[in-house]
């Protein structure tokens, strides 16, 4: 059985995808970026003081001089970047404010992506989710027809066929029916990056009206909207998790469903349920939880947990490169 990351590495190898790593003063980030370059998977752009980054690379055993290292405070084309930023923000920032904003490594990194100088960005090892996501929303923005970004986790057991996508587990606290439908459609598209043929379950504590309440009505309405948005998509709801996942339970609770008992993409009704759900699968089910992977943006920007290891950052770099190629 070929591993998920074996497949993704094959997809991106030699494609020279450029990924920005804004946190060049963090050893984990530099180690991951160097590994990606050494293996020929990604062309990293590391932000930081060149002498400091080079010293850190040498300390880690990576002394190849051909790294792209940019210090935002010494960037030769800063005026062009500033002009582009002011045009994008359209009066929401003054030239003086732009001087300060664009020295922030996350804003600077996102601008490299927006200007086509990089294909994606990975940040968050030492920054909050808001620090990573806010520049992306302001500059790269969401795809047409998508009102907001969302965050999914890939639940993976390496060297097996067990791969599932859980959404939204990171961004939207209590999405309404329209937003939940958009999340479902986006998540199905994300699943394709991992060679998952999406069968989307809209999760609830109710299956086909077995329970009642505003929460159930929201999921039922979201299911209807999602089917209108993507009628060809295998998607059903509202479904309890057991009906969505277990074939025997599905025969009893939803015998006519094309998704029940076979679902591999699970859309939770709110952030609380999604966050709890993925952590239960991670801790009790022994799944590797990879993410959050941000979706819905015009170009890929992904957020790390501040507790991420170098291996976590390496893997998210691979995923970001795969997203860039998919785009």
Helices and strands as residue ranges (DSSP letters): H 4-12, E 18-21, H 27-38, E 43-47, H 50-59, E 68-70, G 72-74, H 78-89, H 95-101, H 105-114, E 120-123, H 129-135, I 136-140, E 150-156, E 163-167, H 177-193, E 199-203, H 214-229, E 234-239, H 241-245, H 247-253, E 265-267, H 271-283, E 288-295, E 300-303, H 310-326
